[in-house]
């Protein structure tokens, strides 16, 4: 039974992304950092944003990519001006990456835009459905946090 529900959920994601993208195009707000990033770069940027700093080896493990692939990705984010790289003061062999001010501003602006778009999209729902969705999302997040 659970596999069937997961399948239904996973099939909704592309449709939800399309609706969110359409809503985003209609309600565009200027980004404080005018950069264009690929979906993989955005994923990396958002993962970096979950901690004050990351060791490259830990980030590679979290993203499940090779060290070489991650180095290329981080180089592009540095070129875009949103990430800084440095060596650990304790162990010079360790490479540290973190968001810089521009990266923090970009992540914040993108999250705010996402939330505005989501609110616009869900405003089409009845108040009862909005409440049910919020409760269901809370339950899903609580359960998924137990396994990831």
Backbone as JSON, one array per atom type, in Angstrom:
{
  "sequence": "XXXXXXXXXXXXXXXXXXXXXXXXXXXXXXXXXXXXXXXXXXXXXXXXXXXXXXXXXXXXXXXXXXXXXXXXXXXXXXXXXXXXXXXXXXXXXXXXXXXXXXXXXXXXXXXXXXXXXXXXXXXXXXXXXXXXXXXXXXXXXXXXXXXX",
  "N": [[0.81, -1.19, 0.0], [1.91, 1.29, 0.8], [3.85, 1.71, -1.16], [2.3, 2.21, -3.41], [1.09, 4.68, -2.75], [3.37, 6.29, -2.54], [4.17, 6.23, -5.19], [2.06, 7.62, -6.41], [2.45, 10.12, -5.2], [5.05, 10.8, -6.11], [4.52, 11.02, -8.81], [3.07, 13.35, -8.87], [4.9, 15.37, -8.42], [6.39, 16.44, -10.75], [4.25, 17.79, -12.02], [3.49, 19.6, -10.05], [5.84, 21.12, -9.86], [5.79, 22.29, -12.4], [3.47, 23.89, -12.26], [4.29, 25.59, -10.18], [6.43, 26.82, -11.42], [5.11, 28.17, -13.5], [3.57, 29.94, -11.97], [5.62, 31.35, -10.79], [6.76, 32.68, -13.0], [4.74, 34.46, -13.59], [4.72, 36.09, -11.36], [7.16, 37.4, -10.94], [9.96, 38.52, -9.11], [12.64, 40.77, -8.72], [15.85, 39.35, -8.33], [18.24, 39.71, -5.7], [20.77, 39.04, -6.33], [21.92, 38.84, -9.39], [22.15, 36.11, -10.89], [22.34, 33.18, -12.91], [21.58, 29.95, -12.28], [22.08, 26.42, -12.6], [19.76, 23.66, -12.08], [21.14, 21.68, -10.56], [23.19, 23.2, -9.44], [21.7, 24.94, -7.87], [20.59, 23.1, -6.09], [22.93, 22.28, -4.8], [23.73, 24.74, -3.69], [21.56, 25.24, -1.93], [21.9, 23.1, -0.19], [24.4, 23.7, 0.91], [23.59, 25.93, 2.3], [22.37, 24.91, 4.55], [24.07, 24.67, 6.68], [26.54, 26.48, 8.64], [29.11, 26.16, 7.54], [30.75, 23.84, 5.35], [32.68, 20.86, 5.13], [34.34, 19.83, 2.23], [34.4, 17.08, 1.73], [32.33, 16.1, 3.35], [30.15, 17.41, 2.23], [30.18, 16.35, -0.33], [29.54, 13.71, 0.27], [26.94, 14.08, 1.35], [25.54, 15.09, -0.87], [25.84, 13.02, -2.54], [27.73, 12.81, -4.65], [30.72, 12.63, -6.63], [33.98, 13.66, -5.48], [35.36, 15.09, -7.44], [33.29, 15.92, -9.18], [31.88, 17.55, -7.42], [33.8, 19.51, -6.89], [33.95, 20.82, -9.37], [31.33, 21.83, -9.47], [31.3, 23.53, -7.2], [33.31, 25.3, -7.97], [31.98, 26.64, -10.05], [29.95, 27.87, -8.6], [31.47, 29.58, -7.05], [32.53, 31.2, -9.06], [30.13, 32.38, -9.8], [29.81, 33.99, -7.7], [28.62, 33.38, -5.23], [29.46, 31.61, -3.3], [32.08, 30.84, -1.0], [35.39, 29.51, -0.72], [37.74, 27.91, 1.38], [40.69, 26.96, 3.28], [40.89, 24.74, 6.06], [41.78, 25.99, 9.24], [42.74, 24.34, 11.17], [43.5, 21.97, 9.94], [45.17, 21.96, 7.15], [44.75, 20.42, 4.93], [42.09, 20.07, 4.65], [39.27, 21.22, 2.94], [37.05, 23.91, 3.04], [33.74, 25.02, 2.45], [31.38, 27.67, 2.1], [28.4, 29.69, 2.18], [28.55, 32.99, 0.92], [27.84, 36.5, 1.56], [26.34, 37.3, -0.68], [25.42, 34.82, -1.6], [23.84, 34.02, 0.58], [21.89, 36.03, 0.46], [20.75, 35.43, -2.01], [19.71, 32.82, -1.61], [17.87, 33.4, 0.44], [16.14, 35.22, -0.91], [15.17, 33.55, -2.97], [13.83, 31.58, -1.47], [11.86, 33.15, -0.26], [10.44, 33.97, -2.54], [9.59, 31.46, -3.45], [7.86, 30.76, -1.35], [5.91, 32.79, -1.59], [4.9, 32.13, -4.12], [3.91, 29.58, -3.59], [1.93, 30.2, -1.72], [0.2, 31.68, -3.37], [-0.54, 29.69, -5.16], [-1.77, 27.76, -3.49], [-3.85, 29.28, -2.58], [-6.0, 28.9, -4.16], [-7.27, 26.77, -3.12], [-9.85, 25.53, -0.89], [-10.46, 26.83, 2.44], [-10.62, 24.78, 4.26], [-9.33, 22.68, 2.85], [-6.76, 23.81, 2.68], [-6.04, 23.8, 5.39], [-6.08, 21.05, 5.9], [-4.05, 20.23, 4.14], [-1.81, 21.53, 5.26], [-1.7, 20.23, 7.75], [-1.25, 17.59, 6.88], [1.21, 17.87, 5.55], [2.82, 18.53, 7.72], [2.76, 16.12, 9.14], [3.95, 14.38, 7.26], [6.52, 15.53, 7.06], [7.43, 15.19, 9.72], [7.54, 12.36, 9.89], [9.28, 11.69, 7.75], [11.59, 12.92, 8.65], [12.42, 11.1, 10.51], [13.58, 9.1, 9.05], [15.49, 10.13, 7.35]],
  "CA": [[0.0, 0.0, 0.0], [2.76, 2.48, 0.88], [4.5, 1.9, -2.46], [1.3, 2.8, -4.31], [0.93, 6.08, -2.37], [4.61, 6.96, -2.93], [4.12, 6.36, -6.64], [1.13, 8.72, -6.69], [3.1, 11.34, -4.76], [6.16, 11.1, -7.01], [3.95, 11.43, -10.1], [2.57, 14.72, -8.72], [5.99, 16.34, -8.3], [6.62, 17.21, -11.98], [3.11, 18.68, -12.26], [3.58, 20.68, -9.07], [6.95, 21.98, -10.28], [5.36, 23.05, -13.56], [2.56, 24.94, -11.77], [5.09, 26.55, -9.42], [7.21, 27.58, -12.4], [4.18, 29.08, -14.16], [3.25, 30.98, -10.99], [6.84, 32.14, -10.62], [6.92, 33.56, -14.16], [3.7, 35.49, -13.5], [4.93, 36.92, -10.18], [8.61, 37.52, -10.83], [10.55, 39.59, -8.31], [14.07, 40.85, -9.01], [16.77, 38.72, -7.38], [19.28, 40.63, -5.28], [22.02, 38.59, -6.96], [21.47, 38.44, -10.73], [22.9, 34.99, -11.43], [21.54, 32.07, -13.41], [22.17, 28.71, -11.82], [21.42, 25.2, -13.03], [19.1, 22.98, -10.95], [22.15, 21.02, -9.72], [23.87, 24.25, -8.68], [20.74, 25.4, -6.85], [20.54, 22.04, -5.07], [24.18, 22.39, -4.03], [23.66, 25.99, -2.93], [20.61, 25.07, -0.82], [22.51, 22.18, 0.78], [25.41, 24.48, 1.62], [22.88, 26.87, 3.17], [21.84, 24.24, 5.75], [25.09, 24.75, 7.74], [27.41, 27.65, 8.49], [30.18, 25.79, 6.63], [30.84, 22.41, 5.03], [33.9, 20.26, 4.57], [34.01, 19.33, 0.89], [34.15, 15.63, 1.78], [30.99, 15.9, 3.92], [29.18, 17.89, 1.24], [30.19, 15.34, -1.39], [28.77, 12.57, 0.78], [25.54, 14.47, 1.48], [24.95, 15.24, -2.2], [26.08, 11.75, -3.23], [28.47, 13.06, -5.88], [32.16, 12.45, -6.45], [34.73, 14.86, -5.09], [35.65, 15.83, -8.66], [32.06, 16.59, -9.63], [31.57, 18.61, -6.48], [34.77, 20.58, -7.1], [33.47, 21.55, -10.55], [30.11, 22.54, -9.07], [31.68, 24.6, -6.29], [34.02, 26.3, -8.78], [30.97, 27.45, -10.76], [29.27, 28.71, -7.61], [32.43, 30.63, -6.69], [32.52, 32.12, -10.21], [28.86, 33.11, -9.76], [29.92, 34.94, -6.6], [27.68, 33.06, -4.14], [30.08, 30.67, -2.36], [33.51, 31.03, -0.74], [36.13, 28.29, -0.38], [38.96, 28.2, 2.15], [41.31, 25.8, 3.94], [40.72, 24.7, 7.51], [42.93, 26.47, 10.01], [43.23, 23.22, 11.98], [44.1, 20.95, 9.06], [45.23, 22.62, 5.85], [44.32, 19.5, 3.87], [40.63, 20.1, 4.61], [38.71, 22.36, 2.21], [35.78, 24.35, 3.61], [32.92, 25.9, 1.61], [30.24, 28.28, 2.79], [27.77, 30.78, 1.46], [28.97, 34.34, 1.27], [26.67, 37.36, 1.72], [25.53, 37.24, -1.9], [24.75, 33.52, -1.59], [22.79, 34.07, 1.6], [20.82, 36.88, -0.07], [20.09, 34.7, -3.1], [18.9, 31.74, -1.01], [16.75, 34.04, 1.14], [15.21, 35.75, -1.92], [14.52, 32.42, -3.65], [12.89, 30.96, -0.55], [10.73, 34.06, -0.13], [9.68, 33.87, -3.79], [8.94, 30.15, -3.44], [6.74, 30.8, -0.4], [4.86, 33.61, -2.2], [4.28, 31.35, -5.19], [3.14, 28.5, -2.97], [0.72, 30.8, -1.16], [-0.7, 31.98, -4.48], [-1.03, 28.43, -5.71], [-2.7, 27.11, -2.55], [-5.01, 30.14, -2.32], [-7.09, 28.36, -4.97], [-7.92, 25.72, -2.32], [-10.73, 25.99, 0.18], [-9.77, 26.98, 3.72], [-10.56, 23.43, 4.84], [-8.26, 21.94, 2.17], [-5.48, 24.4, 3.1], [-5.76, 23.29, 6.74], [-5.76, 19.62, 5.77], [-2.74, 20.13, 3.5], [-0.8, 21.93, 6.25], [-1.59, 19.14, 8.73], [-0.64, 16.44, 6.21], [2.63, 18.17, 5.33], [3.48, 18.42, 9.02], [2.9, 14.69, 9.44], [4.94, 13.82, 6.33], [7.85, 16.02, 7.46], [7.81, 14.52, 10.97], [7.87, 10.96, 9.61], [10.47, 11.62, 6.92], [12.75, 13.28, 9.47], [12.84, 9.91, 11.24], [14.3, 8.17, 8.19], [16.55, 10.78, 6.57]],
  "C": [[0.86, 1.26, 0.0], [3.43, 2.76, -0.46], [3.56, 2.58, -3.45], [1.13, 4.3, -4.03], [2.18, 6.88, -2.73], [4.61, 7.2, -4.43], [3.21, 7.53, -7.03], [1.78, 10.06, -6.35], [4.2, 11.75, -5.73], [5.66, 11.54, -8.39], [3.41, 12.86, -10.05], [3.69, 15.76, -8.78], [6.26, 17.1, -9.59], [5.48, 18.19, -12.29], [3.13, 19.87, -11.3], [4.69, 21.65, -9.45], [6.55, 22.86, -11.46], [4.43, 24.18, -13.13], [3.32, 26.0, -10.99], [5.9, 27.43, -10.37], [6.32, 28.6, -13.11], [3.82, 30.25, -13.23], [4.42, 31.91, -10.8], [7.02, 33.12, -11.77], [5.92, 34.71, -14.11], [3.98, 36.49, -12.39], [6.41, 37.14, -9.91], [9.01, 38.75, -10.02], [12.04, 39.59, -8.62], [14.88, 40.18, -7.92], [17.83, 39.74, -6.97], [20.64, 40.28, -5.89], [21.65, 38.07, -8.35], [22.35, 37.34, -11.34], [21.93, 33.92, -11.91], [22.27, 30.79, -13.02], [21.38, 27.53, -12.37], [20.7, 24.57, -11.83], [20.1, 22.29, -10.01], [22.9, 22.04, -8.87], [22.96, 24.78, -7.58], [20.64, 24.38, -5.73], [21.78, 22.11, -4.18], [24.15, 23.62, -3.14], [22.74, 25.84, -1.72], [21.16, 24.11, 0.23], [23.58, 22.91, 1.58], [24.75, 25.41, 2.64], [22.37, 26.23, 4.46], [22.82, 24.26, 6.92], [25.9, 26.02, 7.57], [28.59, 27.39, 7.55], [30.19, 24.27, 6.46], [32.27, 22.04, 4.68], [33.48, 19.69, 3.22], [33.68, 17.84, 0.92], [32.75, 15.34, 2.35], [29.9, 16.31, 2.93], [29.05, 16.9, 0.09], [29.35, 14.13, -0.98], [27.28, 12.89, 0.85], [24.84, 14.53, 0.12], [25.07, 13.97, -3.04], [26.67, 11.97, -4.62], [29.94, 12.85, -5.59], [32.81, 13.77, -6.06], [35.03, 15.71, -6.32], [34.44, 16.59, -9.18], [31.71, 17.76, -8.73], [32.53, 19.79, -6.65], [34.36, 21.44, -8.28], [32.26, 22.4, -10.2], [30.46, 23.74, -8.19], [32.45, 25.69, -7.04], [33.03, 27.22, -9.51], [30.22, 28.37, -9.8], [30.18, 29.85, -7.13], [32.48, 31.68, -7.81], [31.25, 32.97, -10.23], [28.83, 34.1, -8.6], [29.02, 34.66, -5.42], [28.27, 32.15, -3.07], [31.55, 31.05, -2.2], [34.12, 29.68, -0.35], [37.39, 28.71, 0.37], [39.51, 26.87, 2.68], [41.03, 25.89, 5.43], [41.97, 25.21, 8.19], [43.55, 25.35, 10.84], [43.97, 22.17, 11.15], [44.06, 21.5, 7.64], [44.82, 21.72, 4.69], [42.81, 19.57, 3.66], [40.16, 21.39, 3.93], [37.31, 22.64, 2.75], [35.04, 25.22, 2.59], [31.77, 26.44, 2.44], [29.65, 29.35, 1.89], [28.42, 32.09, 1.87], [27.7, 35.2, 1.36], [25.75, 37.3, 0.5], [24.77, 35.92, -1.98], [23.61, 33.47, -0.6], [21.6, 34.9, 1.1], [20.04, 36.16, -1.16], [19.19, 33.6, -2.55], [17.68, 32.33, -0.32], [15.7, 34.53, 0.14], [14.46, 34.62, -2.63], [13.51, 31.73, -2.75], [11.65, 31.83, -0.36], [9.84, 33.99, -1.36], [8.93, 32.54, -3.85], [7.71, 30.17, -2.53], [5.59, 31.66, -0.95], [4.13, 32.83, -3.28], [3.42, 30.23, -4.63], [1.85, 29.03, -2.36], [-0.28, 31.15, -2.25], [-1.35, 30.71, -5.03], [-2.07, 27.78, -4.78], [-3.9, 27.99, -2.21], [-6.23, 29.71, -3.13], [-7.86, 27.28, -4.21], [-8.88, 26.34, -1.31], [-9.93, 26.1, 1.47], [-9.61, 25.62, 4.4], [-9.44, 22.62, 4.2], [-6.88, 22.5, 2.53], [-5.07, 23.88, 4.48], [-5.36, 21.83, 6.68], [-4.39, 19.42, 5.16], [-1.63, 20.47, 4.49], [-0.6, 20.83, 7.28], [-0.89, 17.93, 8.11], [0.85, 16.67, 5.97], [3.41, 18.07, 6.63], [3.74, 16.97, 9.39], [3.98, 14.07, 8.56], [6.35, 14.26, 6.74], [8.32, 15.33, 8.73], [8.27, 13.08, 10.71], [9.15, 10.85, 8.79], [11.72, 12.01, 7.69], [13.25, 12.1, 10.3], [13.7, 8.97, 10.38], [15.4, 8.81, 7.35], [17.44, 11.63, 7.47]]
}
